[in-house]
């Protein structure tokens, strides 16, 4: 009786673990793909990266001790991206210095409205969404990563620090610099307040 009880108990525990994993981790798959897409620049490779990350996350799930499941999954996605890129092109390097927005740029960014688009504007906006996507992809790492995690995935500064393994001050600096690049790339060509939230 004991020999048949243990496998059943193990199966029940595995089923409970799978259910819990679906409930608290898999709900963040869209955000995980979005992060992988912007880090890798390749939509097909991003699917492979997320699949690998989810498998790793499931295997490591018994060691998950709570906190932000989204940040935990995104950290795994980030590591999978780094592993894939290192395998393809060697290690990544930081090639730009970090600095923040000046006061004039910050004020200009804050003054931009965020109107809800009409159907006509939405149709016209498809080309704008692609332009914003290209602008985000043109931002150097790790600033692009910070923008995607904050502006597209809505992670807090603390969660981004957890995902990237850097202090919150560095996260804020990277966000400021990334926003500065987006301001320079997007606002001169538009005055109607298009924002990166439409790229999600």
Rosetta silent file (secondary structure, phi, psi, omega in degrees, C-alpha in Angstrom):
SEQUENCE: XXXXXXXXXXXXXXXXXXXXXXXXXXXXXXXXXXXXXXXXXXXXXXXXXXXXXXXXXXXXXXXXXXXXXXXXXXXXXXXXXXXXXXXXXXXXXXXXXXXXXXXXXXXXXXXXXXXXXXXXXXXXXXXXXXXXXXXXXXXXXXXXXXXXXXXXXXXXXXXXXXXXXXXXXXXXXXXXXXXXXXXXXXXXXXXXXXXXXXXX
SCORE:     score description
SCORE:     0.000 S_00000001
   1 L     0.000  -37.919 -179.985    0.000    0.000    0.000 S_00000001
   2 H   -64.808  -39.735 -177.570    2.829    2.398    0.759 S_00000001
   3 H   -65.825  -30.470  177.335    4.435    1.819   -2.639 S_00000001
   4 H   -84.966  -25.408 -179.331    1.234    2.803   -4.448 S_00000001
   5 H   -70.621  -42.936 -176.387    0.521    5.736   -2.131 S_00000001
   6 H   -61.962  -47.330  177.249    3.797    7.539   -2.730 S_00000001
   7 H   -60.378  -38.448  179.217    3.515    7.765   -6.531 S_00000001
   8 H   -65.108  -41.181  178.233   -0.065    9.034   -6.173 S_00000001
   9 H   -63.868  -40.515  179.548    1.051   11.624   -3.640 S_00000001
  10 H   -65.186  -41.683  178.054    3.889   12.654   -5.930 S_00000001
  11 H   -62.498  -41.939  178.695    1.500   12.969   -8.888 S_00000001
  12 H   -63.128  -41.962  179.073   -0.855   15.092   -6.794 S_00000001
  13 H   -64.608  -41.782  177.710    2.029   17.334   -5.720 S_00000001
  14 H   -62.856  -40.060  178.749    3.197   17.656   -9.335 S_00000001
  15 H   -64.949  -41.997  177.424   -0.345   18.546  -10.397 S_00000001
  16 H   -63.272  -42.200  179.983   -0.598   21.176   -7.668 S_00000001
  17 H   -63.535  -43.818  179.215    2.769   22.611   -8.671 S_00000001
  18 H   -62.690  -41.005  179.172    1.749   22.777  -12.352 S_00000001
  19 H   -64.060  -45.774  179.676   -1.515   24.495  -11.433 S_00000001
  20 H   -63.660  -40.007  178.241    0.253   27.049   -9.245 S_00000001
  21 H   -60.219  -45.758  178.132    2.847   27.654  -11.965 S_00000001
  22 H   -60.484  -41.385 -174.606    0.086   28.362  -14.495 S_00000001
  23 H   -69.174  -39.029 -172.450   -1.672   30.692  -12.072 S_00000001
  24 H  -110.671  -14.814 -178.274    1.259   32.883  -11.044 S_00000001
  25 L  -112.220  -49.730 -174.167    3.903   32.548  -13.768 S_00000001
  26 H   -66.600  -16.692  176.894    2.301   31.722  -17.117 S_00000001
  27 H   -66.600  -11.985 -178.413    0.008   34.741  -16.894 S_00000001
  28 H  -103.185   18.122 -177.232    3.113   36.805  -17.745 S_00000001
  29 H   -62.928  -40.556 -179.589    3.908   35.063  -21.048 S_00000001
  30 H   -60.957  -45.002  177.756    2.964   38.043  -23.226 S_00000001
  31 H   -64.543  -37.559  178.374    5.297   40.308  -21.295 S_00000001
  32 H   -63.304  -42.671  177.969    8.035   37.678  -21.410 S_00000001
  33 H   -65.344  -42.138  179.983    7.733   37.441  -25.193 S_00000001
  34 H   -58.271  -45.010  178.091    7.713   41.233  -25.489 S_00000001
  35 H   -62.676  -47.926 -179.735   10.950   41.438  -23.506 S_00000001
  36 H   -60.878  -38.465 -178.636   12.584   38.656  -25.524 S_00000001
  37 H   -63.048  -43.748 -179.024   11.463   40.292  -28.774 S_00000001
  38 H   -76.765  -28.881  178.804   13.069   43.616  -27.920 S_00000001
  39 H   -77.702  -37.941 -176.496   16.235   42.090  -26.500 S_00000001
  40 H   -91.029  -28.418 -176.997   16.848   39.656  -29.346 S_00000001
  41 L    74.688    9.337 -175.894   15.400   41.644  -32.241 S_00000001
  42 L  -133.255  111.579 -176.879   14.148   38.388  -33.765 S_00000001
  43 H   -62.577  -35.863 -179.954   10.484   37.336  -33.395 S_00000001
  44 H   -71.533  -46.129  178.471   11.130   33.674  -34.206 S_00000001
  45 H   -62.555  -32.533  179.386   14.130   33.420  -31.897 S_00000001
  46 H   -61.902  -38.189  177.670   12.072   35.156  -29.197 S_00000001
  47 H   -62.354  -42.698  177.929    9.587   32.286  -29.218 S_00000001
  48 H   -64.195  -40.965 -179.321   12.441   29.818  -28.662 S_00000001
  49 H   -62.976  -45.718 -179.226   13.881   31.981  -25.896 S_00000001
  50 H   -65.942  -39.796  177.971   10.547   32.200  -24.071 S_00000001
  51 H   -60.861  -44.940  178.049    9.964   28.474  -24.453 S_00000001
  52 H   -63.232  -42.524 -179.449   13.391   27.777  -22.960 S_00000001
  53 H   -63.837  -40.859 -179.945   12.792   30.311  -20.178 S_00000001
  54 H   -66.129  -40.353  177.669    9.419   28.789  -19.258 S_00000001
  55 H   -62.359  -44.922  177.726   10.944   25.325  -19.118 S_00000001
  56 H   -63.093  -41.800  179.731   13.740   26.593  -16.864 S_00000001
  57 H   -62.705  -41.592 -179.712   11.239   28.473  -14.718 S_00000001
  58 H   -64.368  -41.997  178.807    9.087   25.376  -14.288 S_00000001
  59 H   -64.746  -35.034 -178.119   12.084   23.279  -13.272 S_00000001
  60 H   -89.872   -2.716 -173.398   13.193   25.958  -10.796 S_00000001
  61 H   -57.508  -35.189  177.148    9.682   26.682   -9.523 S_00000001
  62 H   -60.414  -22.613  178.845   10.083   24.649   -6.295 S_00000001
  63 H   -90.080   -7.016  178.648   12.856   27.119   -5.334 S_00000001
  64 L   -65.902  125.833 -173.505   10.676   30.190   -6.017 S_00000001
  65 L  -109.652   25.218  179.357   10.192   31.895   -2.661 S_00000001
  66 L    93.638 -167.890 -174.133    7.510   34.420   -3.499 S_00000001
  67 L    89.109 -153.530 -177.817    7.826   38.053   -4.439 S_00000001
  68 L   -83.197  108.413  177.013    7.190   39.193   -7.990 S_00000001
  69 H   -64.938  -32.856  178.856    6.681   36.159  -10.207 S_00000001
  70 H   -64.286  -47.821  178.800    6.789   38.471  -13.217 S_00000001
  71 H   -62.549  -39.127  179.223   10.200   39.858  -12.278 S_00000001
  72 H   -62.498  -46.787  178.979   11.428   36.318  -11.566 S_00000001
  73 H   -65.230  -42.842 -178.883   10.265   35.067  -14.987 S_00000001
  74 H   -63.602  -34.532  176.446   11.630   38.137  -16.777 S_00000001
  75 H   -63.664  -38.551  177.889   15.040   37.602  -15.141 S_00000001
  76 H   -68.021  -42.144  176.996   15.060   34.074  -16.551 S_00000001
  77 H   -59.577  -44.522  179.521   14.017   35.368  -19.993 S_00000001
  78 H   -59.886  -44.824  178.869   16.798   37.933  -19.820 S_00000001
  79 H   -63.452  -39.477  177.723   19.350   35.257  -18.937 S_00000001
  80 H   -64.346  -39.543  176.358   18.136   33.072  -21.805 S_00000001
  81 H   -61.618  -45.660 -179.771   18.491   36.025  -24.183 S_00000001
  82 H   -62.149  -42.165  179.506   22.020   36.678  -22.962 S_00000001
  83 H   -62.864  -42.867 -179.788   22.947   33.006  -23.353 S_00000001
  84 H   -64.952  -45.182 -178.732   21.550   32.916  -26.888 S_00000001
  85 H   -68.353  -36.471  178.301   23.275   36.127  -27.904 S_00000001
  86 H   -65.298  -36.753  178.109   26.565   35.078  -26.330 S_00000001
  87 H   -68.021  -29.556 -177.715   26.413   31.852  -28.291 S_00000001
  88 H   -89.310  -40.416 -170.406   25.822   33.731  -31.523 S_00000001
  89 H  -139.062   22.158 -178.834   27.996   36.796  -31.239 S_00000001
  90 L    78.997 -173.606 -175.491   30.082   36.713  -28.079 S_00000001
  91 L   -77.322  155.651  179.892   29.418   38.756  -24.991 S_00000001
  92 L   -85.640  153.752 -179.357   27.542   42.060  -25.036 S_00000001
  93 L  -130.955  144.174  174.364   29.270   45.305  -24.178 S_00000001
  94 L   -83.395  119.763 -172.618   28.056   48.611  -22.794 S_00000001
  95 L  -115.321    1.375  179.701   29.151   51.204  -25.336 S_00000001
  96 L  -131.321  154.029  178.410   27.456   54.393  -24.155 S_00000001
  97 L   -83.175  158.000 -179.075   27.568   56.376  -20.942 S_00000001
  98 L   -99.341  130.929  174.009   24.513   56.739  -18.739 S_00000001
  99 L  -151.290  165.519 -175.852   22.978   60.145  -18.090 S_00000001
 100 L   -99.591  175.483  173.693   19.519   61.550  -17.388 S_00000001
 101 L   -68.200  144.458  170.891   17.138   63.874  -19.133 S_00000001
 102 L   -80.831  172.040 -174.061   17.793   67.548  -18.680 S_00000001
 103 H   -62.772  -37.988 -178.720   14.986   69.693  -17.251 S_00000001
 104 H   -66.235  -42.000  178.721   13.820   71.003  -20.633 S_00000001
 105 H   -65.747  -41.028  179.426   13.533   67.501  -22.111 S_00000001
 106 H   -64.198  -42.570  178.969   11.670   66.224  -19.056 S_00000001
 107 H   -64.339  -40.948  179.417    9.233   69.142  -19.176 S_00000001
 108 H   -63.261  -41.748  179.509    8.675   68.641  -22.887 S_00000001
 109 H   -65.526  -40.280 -179.464    7.975   64.950  -22.396 S_00000001
 110 H   -67.969  -26.142 -177.720    5.523   65.623  -19.569 S_00000001
 111 L   -80.886   -9.614 -178.971    3.563   68.113  -21.691 S_00000001
 112 L   -73.422  124.586  178.686    2.780   65.573  -24.394 S_00000001
 113 L   -73.979  165.166  179.823   -0.908   64.527  -24.235 S_00000001
 114 L  -130.921   69.253 -175.948   -2.032   60.922  -24.451 S_00000001
 115 L   -74.525  150.635  173.091   -5.417   60.960  -26.245 S_00000001
 116 L   -73.752  130.913 -176.227   -7.371   57.805  -26.970 S_00000001
 117 L   -75.845  146.710  170.143   -7.247   57.250  -30.749 S_00000001
 118 L   -77.128  167.920  176.674  -10.333   57.172  -32.941 S_00000001
 119 H   -56.455  -38.840  178.545  -10.654   54.205  -35.354 S_00000001
 120 H   -64.458  -43.372  178.908   -9.300   56.406  -38.134 S_00000001
 121 H   -65.435  -35.799  178.865   -6.371   57.469  -35.989 S_00000001
 122 H   -63.617  -41.780  179.160   -5.771   53.845  -35.026 S_00000001
 123 H   -64.356  -43.988  178.056   -5.588   52.852  -38.698 S_00000001
 124 H   -66.881  -33.267 -175.455   -3.212   55.705  -39.441 S_00000001
 125 H   -70.113  -14.046  179.196   -1.336   54.919  -36.256 S_00000001
 126 H   -55.939  -41.134  178.782   -0.242   51.471  -37.421 S_00000001
 127 H   -69.324  -32.835  177.841    2.657   53.055  -39.263 S_00000001
 128 H   -67.578  -39.180  178.123    3.407   55.155  -36.178 S_00000001
 129 H   -59.840  -42.566  178.903    3.477   52.047  -33.976 S_00000001
 130 H   -64.940  -37.279  178.586    6.037   50.515  -36.299 S_00000001
 131 H   -65.459  -41.095  177.780    8.066   53.734  -36.173 S_00000001
 132 H   -65.411  -42.011  178.788    7.994   53.681  -32.358 S_00000001
 133 H   -59.253  -44.452  178.865    8.954   50.005  -32.360 S_00000001
 134 H   -64.152  -37.747  178.950   11.938   50.755  -34.590 S_00000001
 135 H   -64.090  -40.865  177.823   12.917   53.661  -32.334 S_00000001
 136 H   -64.971  -43.353 -179.105   12.872   51.403  -29.277 S_00000001
 137 H   -65.344  -22.960 -179.823   14.896   48.748  -31.086 S_00000001
 138 H   -81.311  -13.877  179.217   17.485   51.395  -32.009 S_00000001
 139 L   -70.840  131.913  179.834   18.153   52.263  -28.356 S_00000001
 140 L   -64.414  152.513  170.330   21.415   50.647  -27.194 S_00000001
 141 L   -71.322  145.715    4.363   21.425   47.985  -24.524 S_00000001
 142 L   -94.581   10.416 -177.396   20.882   48.137  -21.565 S_00000001
 143 H   -68.541  -38.097  176.709   18.720   51.239  -21.985 S_00000001
 144 H   -60.541  -43.323  179.308   16.320   49.484  -24.364 S_00000001
 145 H   -58.434  -44.645 -179.789   15.870   46.729  -21.811 S_00000001
 146 H   -63.904  -41.664  178.746   14.965   49.260  -19.106 S_00000001
 147 H   -62.379  -46.244 -178.801   12.452   50.996  -21.394 S_00000001
 148 H   -63.271  -44.285 -178.224   10.773   47.715  -22.330 S_00000001
 149 H   -66.258  -37.671 -177.110   10.561   46.534  -18.725 S_00000001
 150 H   -86.371  -52.794 -170.677    9.179   49.826  -17.418 S_00000001
 151 H   -83.332  -32.077 -178.530    7.117   51.330  -20.223 S_00000001
 152 H   -99.896  -30.126 -178.346    5.841   48.217  -21.983 S_00000001
 153 L  -105.848   -6.433  176.709    5.758   45.699  -19.132 S_00000001
 154 L    60.485   31.666  175.017    4.919   48.120  -16.278 S_00000001
 155 L   -74.982  147.950  175.236    7.531   46.727  -13.883 S_00000001
 156 L   -74.351  167.018  176.731    8.395   48.852  -10.882 S_00000001
 157 H   -58.433  -41.134 -179.326   11.910   50.214  -10.430 S_00000001
 158 H   -64.610  -40.118  178.468   12.510   47.578   -7.760 S_00000001
 159 H   -65.986  -40.218  177.981   11.329   44.788  -10.072 S_00000001
 160 H   -64.028  -40.392  176.781   13.559   46.054  -12.883 S_00000001
 161 H   -60.697  -39.430  178.702   16.487   46.134  -10.463 S_00000001
 162 H   -66.146  -43.210 -179.300   15.691   42.531   -9.545 S_00000001
 163 H   -64.766  -45.360 -172.239   15.475   41.449  -13.197 S_00000001
 164 H   -91.375  -14.695  178.989   18.649   43.212  -14.313 S_00000001
 165 L    73.107   28.379  178.259   20.718   42.799  -11.155 S_00000001
 166 L  -124.026  161.303  178.398   21.630   46.497  -10.879 S_00000001
 167 L   -64.414  157.279 -179.552   20.839   49.131   -8.224 S_00000001
 168 H   -60.386  -35.716  177.586   17.617   51.150   -8.505 S_00000001
 169 H   -59.837  -39.293  177.440   19.657   54.295   -9.178 S_00000001
 170 H   -67.536  -39.625  176.465   21.162   52.637  -12.238 S_00000001
 171 H   -57.965  -47.399 -178.323   17.677   51.586  -13.374 S_00000001
 172 H   -63.277  -40.015  178.497   16.496   55.193  -13.098 S_00000001
 173 H   -64.259  -43.416  179.165   19.531   56.455  -14.976 S_00000001
 174 H   -64.849  -39.899  177.708   19.022   53.932  -17.771 S_00000001
 175 H   -63.945  -43.774 -179.979   15.347   54.824  -18.039 S_00000001
 176 H   -60.627  -43.675 -178.699   16.117   58.526  -18.200 S_00000001
 177 H   -69.068  -41.781  177.884   18.663   58.014  -20.953 S_00000001
 178 H   -61.646  -42.137  177.335   16.388   55.664  -22.879 S_00000001
 179 H   -64.084  -35.546  177.530   13.516   58.154  -22.657 S_00000001
 180 H   -61.934  -43.084  177.418   15.866   60.855  -23.858 S_00000001
 181 H   -62.663  -43.069  179.148   16.654   58.814  -26.977 S_00000001
 182 H   -64.802  -39.986  177.316   12.945   58.234  -27.613 S_00000001
 183 H   -58.683  -47.376 -179.154   12.215   61.917  -27.138 S_00000001
 184 H   -65.619  -36.171 -176.263   14.865   62.839  -29.685 S_00000001
 185 H   -79.756  -32.012 -169.659   13.748   60.159  -32.136 S_00000001
 186 H  -108.243  -42.213 -171.891    9.981   60.595  -31.940 S_00000001
 187 H   -68.731  -34.622  179.050    8.855   64.007  -30.747 S_00000001
 188 H   -61.090  -29.942 -176.818   10.427   66.206  -33.455 S_00000001
 189 H   -87.476  -12.932 -176.705    8.442   64.348  -36.113 S_00000001
 190 L  -136.922  148.181  174.231    5.108   64.403  -34.212 S_00000001
 191 L  -127.353   12.588 -175.479    3.190   66.867  -32.105 S_00000001
 192 L  -102.309   10.882  171.459    0.072   64.810  -31.357 S_00000001
 193 L    81.274   23.285  176.463    1.348   63.000  -28.284 S_00000001
 194 L   -59.533  133.594 -178.999    1.942   59.500  -29.651 S_00000001
 195 L  -123.368  165.160 -176.381    3.399   57.429  -26.838 S_00000001
 196 H   -74.390   -8.613  179.478    5.157   54.141  -26.622 S_00000001
 197 H   -63.116  -24.168 -179.327    2.280   52.530  -24.746 S_00000001
 198 H   -73.340   -5.643 -176.581    0.625   51.808  -28.112 S_00000001
 199 H   -87.359  -10.289 -175.734    3.459   49.419  -29.001 S_00000001
 200 L   -59.375    0.000    0.000    2.475   46.742  -26.482 S_00000001
